[in-house]
Amino acid sequence: MNSMMMDYPLTLTHILERAGRYNQSVEIVSRMPDRTIHRYTYGDFYERARSLAQSLQQAGLQPGDRVGTLMWNHYVHLEAYFGIPAAGGVLHTLNLRLHPDDLAYIIQHAGDRFLIVDDILLPLLNKVKERIDVERIFVVPLSGQPVPEDLENYEDLVAQPAPDFRYPMIAEDAPAGICYTSGTTGKPKGVVYSHRSLVLHSFASALTDCLGVSRFDTVLPVVPMFHANAWGLPFTCVMTGAKQVFPGPHLDPVSLLKLFEQERVTFTAGVPTIWFGILKQLDKGERRWNLLPNMRMVVGGAAAPESMIRAFDRYQLRVVHAWGMTETTPLGTVSMLKPNLNELSEDEQYAYRAKQGLPVPFVDVRIVNEDGPAPHDGKTMGELQVRGPWIAAGYYRLPEVSDAFTADGWLRTGDIATIDPEGYVRITDRTKDLIKSGGEWISSVELENAIMGHPDVAEAAVVGVPHPKWQERPLAAVVRKEGASLTAEELLSFLAPRFEKWWLPDEVVFVEEIPRTSSGKFLKRQLREQYRDCFKEVKQ
């Protein structure tokens, strides 16, 4: 017996056509480099994305050719998100925060044929231009300055109307995008997304018990469009018809709060660093920001401390914890409370909200330790492994990197986690960040979250430092809140009731700031190197 369903490919072109047909009047708002506001509609976006696709084909783009984008979050980048795949090409978002050496490596390794670059990022391009082999470079004239003579104007690409443009035949498993990992361990690795994976991921993001993005939302992705596709939000928003607001290069707390207020934002997303800054601004109390109650603030990229979730609740702003990776497109889990959990005490509910959450539909999860797959008892730790239709099965042009995948087809995430009987995942650490002390494991993430619960702490990172007797001992790097005079003794007294004595940091150092990766995560490798001799003189 055969099914009687049509063979209809899941491609981004259908999402683009839907936007042009049913959501023509919905606004897309962008803050420009000079802080002015650019407004146009999905109808405008649809026409320009199709013109971009047509012009790229006329420029010789072949199916599977990569087009790199070196851009901030704004309307032109959204056009590239759809125009490049609609032409049969592969969108390659370039991380503008990377070192020029890594940026040049990624462009060359991906084999980018064309580049689209913001004019305000030309100084960065110039640092890599002589080390890359691309055919043509198109400049987006955001600042109003003339485009350099040896480069081409992006606006010329979209100037020609494309009413008769026909999409090429695109299979749903054809490549649509490629992102590179941040490269914290070794060279960055490329993850290639198919049309099918991006479409299915968009559907999952729209589910009410996942991210719940709908046409009734106004969405401001603070997470960069070069960071794991801005967590897939641009694709989901175009599919659902949600209004989109882009902050451009202005990611400081005041600029973001102004956009939240002015555009009546209902949904936003970013790494904890962003929300710590927003919270600090709100706590100053210099003015009352007229934000919509229950604005959803998705936090990913690193753990959100329970103290942060509680603090934003006081302002009627709802933090939603999520987890994912470049390799997972990236949505893997979302921490929405099941109805039965609403009967728990307030403290118990906060404990659940601080977990990374339930796997989204079609994502399978398990934890594996030296004994094999571990029970879902909320206590037993192991490596989190995942599989699903938008989970990577390998890395681009790196067949030798096989240890990231199991023999039975699961992605090894490198995260240490537990899964409780309700199915909620709690990340306890990265494999490389677990602290091995005297034969026992200490979770740096649990210590960090507890430390950041102190009212005088702005941020904290905990790392394992070599110790002559215990192998490693925890060291806490702490940023005090402005005006605070917290001491190490006071902090350790605050932690003592929460942990076994041997978990407590042997050293607390107060710093002005904690080093970060290009995606805003704590750069613990640098801290470990900086303090690696801290316990060298300790007697055994």
Summary of the structure (lengths in Angstrom):
residues: 540
radius of gyration: 23.6
end to end distance: 73.1
largest distance: 78.4
contacts: 1784
relative contact order: 0.09
helix: 32%
strand: 26%
